[in-house]
Amino acid sequence: MINTPQTQKEASERVLASDKTVAKMIDGSRATVWRRVKDRTLPQPIKVGGLTRWVVSEVQEAIEKRIAVRDAEAA
């Protein structure tokens, strides 16, 4: 398979992260990650074997949505 910018982009959209990594992304604790999943601020994780992981692009999208909400409320 030839690596094109599109296939590289698709692959980067499927990078997975643990709750510890997601906690670092939001500068919070692992417990905060799970609270945000419960209140639907963050996306649901997926199961990979016995592992629980988040799709990084989905977490980034959730963060961007929160920024947009904040900006809309400030306007």
N, C-alpha and C positions, 0 to 999 in steps of 0.2 A: 504494500500500500504506500502510495506517495503522500508525504506530509505536505498538505497545502494549508494556507492560512485558515481555511474553513474547517478542515479536520482537526487542526490544532485547537481552534476555538471550541469545537464540539467536545474535544477531550477535556479541555480546561473547565468546561461547564459541568463536567461530571466528577470533579475532584471531590473526595469525601473527607469529612472531618469528624473528630470525636467531640464529645461534649466539652472536654478540656480545651480543645482548639477553638470551638465556638465561643466558649467563655472568654478566651483571650480576644477574639474578634470583637466582642461587645464590651470588653473590659469589665467583666462581671465574674461571678462564681458559677460553678457547675450547677448549683441549686437554682441560681437565677435563670440559667438556660432552661432548666426543666419547668420553672414557673412560667417563663415566656412561651414555652411550647403549650403548656396547659391553657394559658389565656389566649393562645393563637397569635401572639405577636411574632413568634418564630415558627417556622414550618415544622411539620412532623418529621422525625428522623426515619430512616429506612433501616431494615435489618439485613445484614450481610453475614450469613452464617450465625455465629453467636455474638456478632458485633453490632452495636447501634451507631449509626453514622448519619451525618447531615450532608446534603449536597451543598457545597460551598456557594455556588451561584444562587441557590434559593435563599440562603441566609443573607447574602449580599443584597438580593432583591428585597427581602423583608426590611433590611436596614434602610434602603433607599425609599421604600414606601413610608416608613416612619419619618424620615427627613421631609418628604413631600407633605405629609400631614402637618408636621410642625410648621413648615413654611407657609402652608395655606392658612393655618390658624393665626399666624403672625401678621398676615396681610390684611 
